[in-house]
Amino acid sequence: MDGLPQLIAAIQNILFSWQVVDALWATLLGIIVGMTPGLTATLGVALLTTLTFTMEPDNAILVLVCMYIGAIYGGSRTAILLNIPGTPANAATSLDGYPLARSGHAGKAMAVATTGSFMGSMIGMVALAVVAPWLAEFALEFGSFEFFWLAVFGVVIAGQLTAFDDPIRGWISGFFGLLIAMVGQESIHAYQRFVYGWSDLSGGFGLLPVLVGAFGFSEIISVMRQESHVMIQSKVSGVMRSALGAVRYVRTWVRSGIIGTFMGIVPGVGEDMGAWVSYAAARRVSRDPDSYGKGSTEGLVAAETGNNAAVPGALIPVLTLAIPGSAPAAVLLAAMVIHGIRPGPLIMIQQPEFFYQVVAMVFVATCCMLVLGLALIRPMLFILKVRREWLMGSIFVLCAVGAYAIAGRLFDVWVMLAFGVLGFVMREMRFPLAPMILGVVLGPILDANLRRSLVLTDGDLAPFFMRPISAVLWITILTLIIVSLPPVQRWFARLRGPRPSDAAPDPGTASPRTASRESPRG
């Protein structure tokens, strides 16, 4: 409770200044990005980052946080009306949102999704305010040995959970990202690696061109290959009544909010798994599990609460460990570094006021999302009628300009295009992109801490395995890998014996038309 006065002061600073205007337009833009098929929260945050160079740091981060929260929420609109998740995090929303819309309850579905998103973000915000200071204090015990294992853990767990049906593909993607991060000058002695005499590669691959290419340009290619979508015609009325009636799902709010926040904290997992795990948990304890997938309001509440709770949850490792909890959080972390902010265990000592500013930003963005989401349901439906050829052309221009604007190098545009094609190929081959991006982000952390540790111990590897926290981390990593191997999975399956399928639909086999490609996008 020591930080409560600072939090209240930070909220007042935003609400009683022009920053509230920035919060409104950024949240609205985020909702539009999220509800536009083909655009993701990661792409929205990455593109907007390139436009915030001239802003003050706190204002820039406010705009990006609002974009992040607005986009994750906005994806529910297309999930409900088109059966196309606007962002990967909304794939579970389609399972019950679309049947509700088809039965003439589109207004109710959008209202319930809005209140669920609001409560999820609020629960996540409380966890951010409570858990992050504690985690930052605990992280002060970490040395370079522990940060090395933490980076490995992030890649392994991201590969495990984003490639649900084949973790090996996820691990390959993650370690490929680590390899990409090794290109260029290393951070201790500035020795050039994997450059092959090409001067443009001496600085390595920029994170934002890689992100914009992998999530933006590849998305453009994927969308243009698909058939155009038709919006369902359904009655959009009774919004406020339905929003108030959602109060009876308070247990689902709390349960899904806690689950979503926890999934957001796990490095590299993020909003997708927050929604799926919350949905599966709600179905297990529901009195009417058979209605799930056929228009269950409770299922819709669980999915939307879970994915939005993961957003503040993903900010916890970003602020306290400088390790992103999701792909959009990775871009946000890069934006903080660009604006001179250094997240990590020392943030509560060096910049405590910034931490409470971020909590206040989440609160204001969540309130803006609730107001805009309920007030502008009808006007925003016109956005779904924009021809995709016009939209994708505009997005391509933004991708190219955004990649070039970071350093004014044409090389970054080529990087964006190359990683766009690479991302498209990986999607077609069902390799998830999120572990690769996390590998690019965590690569410098892993490399620097490994080499620093070896310097400290004069090449002795024993502290990597003997220090208490390091031992817990490497044993956890080894256990995760062993239990995910196909022979071990088959052995567990034989032990369990045949049983009826009672879990939520697998992300790779979900009914939404693009769900098979959604989970890997991150």
N, C-alpha and C positions, 0 to 999 in steps of 0.2 A: 504493500500500500504506500511505500515511500515515494513511488513515482506517480501517484495519482494526481497531485497538484501539477506536475509537469505535463501529464497527459491532458488534463483539462485546459491548461494554458495553450498547449499546442492546438487543440481543437478550436479554441477561441481565436487563435491567430489565423486559422484558415477560414473560419466562418465569418469573421469580421474584417476581411480583406478581399482584394480582388482575386485571391487564390480560389475562392469559392466558385467564381466564374470559370476559371480554368478546370476545376474539378467537374463542373457540369458538362462543359463541352467535351472534355476528354472521356468522361463516362459515356456520354451519348455516342461519341465516335467509337468507343470500344464496343458498345451494344451493336452498332451498325456493322462493325467488322465481324463480330461474333456471329451475327445472324445472316451474314452474306456467305452463301455456299462457296467454298474454295478458299476462304480466308480463315486464318487461325489466330489465336491469341498470341502465339509466338511471333508470327509475321507482323501482327499489329504493333506489338511492343518494339520489335526490331526496327520497323520502318519509322515509328514515331521517335525512337532514340536518335535517329539521324537528323531529326528536325529540332532537337532540344539543345543543340550545342551552345546556342546563344543565351539560354535561360539560366537563371540562378539555380544552383544545385537542388535546393529544396523544392523549388517550383517544378523543375524537370522531373524529379522522382515522383512528385505528386501526380503529374500528368501521366506518367507511365504506370503507376499503381492503379489509377482510375481506368486507364485503358485495359489493364490486365483483368481487373475485376469485372468491368463492363463486358469484355469479350467472352469470358467464361460463362457469364449469365446469358448474353445475347445468343449464344449457340443453341439455347433451348427453343428459340422461336422456330428455327428451321427444322429442328428435331420434331417438334410438335406438328408443324404445318406441312412439311415436305417429306418427313421420314428420313431426312438427311441431316445428321448432326452437324451443326454449324462449326463446332470445334470437336476434337477427339473426346474431350471431357463430357460431351453431351450424348454420346452413343447410347448410354443406358437410359437416357431420357426418352429416346424414341420408342422404347419398348412399350411404354404405357401412354406416353403423350400423344403419339400418332393415333392409336385406337380411340382415345378420348376425342380427338379432333374429328375423326371419321364418324363418330356417333353423335356429332353436333355439339360437342362441349369444348370447342377450342378456347373460348374465353375463360372457362373454368380452368382448363389445363394451364393456360399462360399465367393466370392469377396464382394458382397453386405453386407453379414453378417459381414465380417471383418471390412469394413469401418464403418458400423453402430456401431459395438462394440467399435471401436477406438473413434468415436465421442462421444458415450455415456460415456465412461470412462473419456474423456477429460472434458466434461461438468460437470460430477460428481466431477472431481478433482478441477475445478474452484469453485464449490459450497463448497467443503471441505475447500479450502483455505480461502473462504470469510465467510462462515456461522459458521464454528467451533469456531474461536476466539470470535465471537459475542455470540454464545451459551454458551461457557465456562464462559464468563463474566456474562451472565444472570444467569447461574447455581450457581454462587457464592451466589445468594440470597436464594438458596435452603438450608433448614435445614433437620434434620432427618425426620420430618413430611412429607416434600415434596418427599424425596427419597423413603419413604415407599409407598406413593401413586403412584409414578412413577414406582416402581417395580410391583405393582398390575396392573397398566395400561398396562405395557409391556406384562404381561401374558394374560390379557383379550383381548388386540388388536391382539396378535399373535394367540390366539385361535379363534378369530372372523374371521380373514382373511385367515388362513391356512386351516380351515375346512369350506369352503365357503358355503356348502350346509347344514351344521349342526354345528353351533357354539358351541353348548353344548358339543359336543365331543372334540372340541378344548380346551374348558375351563377345562373339566375333565382332559385332558392330561396335561395342564399347571399347575393346582393345584396338580396333582399327582407328577409333577416335584418338586414343592415346598416342598411336603412331603418328597421326597427323600433327598432333601438338608438339612432337619432337622436332619438326622441321624448323630450321632457322637457328639463330644464336641462342645458346643455353644461357641461363641467367647468372651463373657464378663467374665463369671465365670468359664469356662472350665467344665461345668456340662455335664455329658454324657447323651444322649437321644437316645432312641430306639436302644440300644446296646445289651441288653439282655445278658450281661456277655461275649460277644464275643469281644476279645481285638482287632481283626482286624477292627472291625467297629468303634472303638473309634475315628479314624481320619475321619470317614465318607467315602462316595464314592468319589473317585477321578474323577475329571471332564473328563480327557482325556480317562481313561478306559470306562467310561460311553458313551462318544461320539463315540469312536472307535467301541464299541459294538453295539450301537444303529444304527449307520450309516454304519458301515463296515461289521460286521459279519451278521447282519440282511440282508444286501444287498446281501451278498454271498448266503445266503439261498434262497432269492427271485430270484436271477438270475439263480441259478441252477434248480429251479422249472419251469422256463419258457423255451419255445422252442428256439432253436438257431435262429439267425437272418441272413438274406441274404442281402448283400450290393447291392444296385441298380447299374447297369452298365450304366454310362452316360458320355457324353463328358465333359472333364475337360479342357476347353480352354477359351481364351478370358478373362483371369482373370484380368489383369491390365486394359484392356479397360473397363470392367464392373465396376472395382473399381473407375476409374476416372468418369465414367458416373453416379455414385451414387450421385454426387454433387447436382443433381437436386432435391434431397430429403432433402434439407437443413432444410425446415420447419419441416419435420418429425423428423429429428435429434434433433432440438432444443426442440420441444414439448415433444418428448419421453424422451429426456435427463433430462428435468426438472421433468417430472412425475416420472421417474425411481429414480432420486436422492431423491425426496420427499418420495417415498415408502421405500427407503433404510434407511432414517432417522427414520421412525416409528419403534419402538423397536419390534423385532421379526418377521417383515413382510418380508423384504429382496427382493431378486432378482426375485423370482417367481411372486409375485404380481406386481413388477415393469414391467415385461414383459407383463403380462396379461392386466393390466390397460392401459399401453401405446398402446397395440394392439387395445383395445376397443376404446380408444380415437381417434386413427388414423382412425379406420373404420367409426366412427361417422362423421368425417369431410371430409372423402374421397369423391371425385367425382365419384368413381366407387366402392361403398361398396360391390356390388355383386361379385366382383372378389376375395374378401377376402376368404381364405380357399381353393382357386382353383389355387394358384400360384401367388399371388399378391406380386410384389417386394416391394411395399410400406409397406405392412403388415409385410414382413420379416424384413425390415429396422426398423420398429417401435418396434418389439419384441426384436431384438438384441440390439438396442440402449437402450431400457428401462432396460433390465436385467444387462447390463454392467454399466449403470449409477448408478444403485443401489449399486454397490460395494463400490465406494468412499462414497456414501451416508450412507452406513451402518457403515463406519468408523467414521462418525461424532459423533454419540452418544457413540461409543466406547471410543473415545479420550476425549470427554468433560464430559460425565456422567458416564463412566465405565459401560454402559449398551449396549449390542450388538444389532445391527440392523438386524442380520440374524444369522443362525446357523454357517456358516464359520467364521463370525465375532466373534461369541462367543468363538470359538477355538483360534482365533487370540488374543482375550482379555486374555484368559488363558495363551497363550504363552508370552504375554507381562509381565504378573505377574510373570511367571516362570523366566524370564530374568531380573527381578528386576525393571521393569518399572511400574509406578503407574499412569494409566490414571485416569482422573477425572477433576473436575472443576479447580483444581489448576495447571493443566498441562501447561497452558499458562504463569503461574508465575514461576513455579519451573523448567520446562523443555521445554521452548519455542523452543529450537533448535531441540528437538526430534520431535515436531509437524511438523516443516517444513521439517524435514527429511522424515517423512511419506508421506507428499504431494509430495516430490521429488521422493520417491519410486513408488508412483502411476504413476507419469509421465513417469519414466523410464520403468516400467513394461508395460505401455500402448504402448509405442514406440516399445519395444521388441515384444509385441504381434502383432503389425501391420506388422513389418518386417518378423517375423517368419511365421505369418499367410499367407502372400502373397507369400513368397519365398518357403515354404515347403509344398505346398498343395498336390502335387503328392506323395512325399516320405512318408508323414504321413498317407496316405491312407492304406499303408501296415499294419499299426498297427491294423486296423479293421479286418485283416485276422488271427490274433492270436487266437488259440483255447481257448474258454472260460474256459475249464477245467484247462488248464495250468495257465491261468491268475488268476482265482479265488483261486487256490491253493497257488499261490505266494502271493496273497493279504491276505489270511488267516495267512500265516507265518508272514507277516509284522504286521498284527493286533496283533498277540500274542506277538511278539517281542516288538512292540511299547508299549503295555500295561505293559509288564514286565519291560521295560527299565526305566520307569519313576521313580520308587522307589525301583526296585529290589525285588518286592514282588509277590509271586505266587498268592496271594489273588486278585491282580488287574487283572490277567488273568481270574480268575473265574468271577470277576465282568464283564469283557468284554464279556465273553460267556453268562452270565445270561442276561445282557442287550441286547445282540444280539437276543436271543430267545424272550425276552420281546418285542423288537422292531418289530420283524417279526410278532408276534401275534397281536400287535397293528395295523400294516399295514393291515393285513388280516381283521381286524375288523373295518378298516377305521378310526382309531384314528390317527391324525397327530402327528408326532414325534417332530417337531420343538417347539411347546409350552412346551412339557415336558423338552426338553433340556434347553429352556429359563428359565423354572422354577428352574431347577438345578443351573443355573448360577445366577439367581436373588434371590434365596432363602436366601443365607447368607446376601445379602444387605437388603432384606425385614426384616429378623429376627433381625439383629443388629440395624437397624434404628427404628423398632417398640419398642424394649426394651429400647433403649437409650431415645426415646421420652417419654416413660412412666416414666423412672427414672427422667427426667428433669421436668415433670409436676406432679410428685408424684401421678401417676395413673390417672390424669385427661385426658379424651378423647377429650375435647372441642377443643384444638388447631388443632387436626386432621381435624376438619370440619370448623373452623372459620378463620384460616389463609387464606389470599386471594389466594395464589397459590394452597394451599391444597384444597380449596373449588372448584376452577376450575377443578382440577384433579378428585376429587371424584364425582362431578356432571357429568363430561364427562364419567367416568366409568359407573355410574349408568344409564346414557342415553344409552350408547352402549348396556348394558345388556338388558334394557327394550325393545329397538327397535328390538333386535334380537330374542326375545321370539316368538315362533311359533304363539300364538294367536294374538300378535301385528302385526306380518308379514302378517297374513291372513287378518287382519283388513285393513292394508295398501293396500293389493292386491285388496280388495273389493272397496276401495276408487278410486284406479287407473282404475279399470275396465279392460276388455280384451284389449290387445294390441299386435301387431306383435312383435316377438322376434327380436330386433335390436342390442342386445349386442353381445360381443365376446363370443365364446363358453366357457361354464363353465369349470373350471379346472377339475371338476370331470367327465365331459362328453366329453372331448376333443377327437379328432380323433386319436392322437398318441397312439400307442398300450399300452404304459405304463403310459399314462397321469393320469389314475385314481389313480395310486400310487405315482405319482410324487409330487403333491402338498404337501402331508403330510410329505414328507421327509425333506423339508427345505434345 
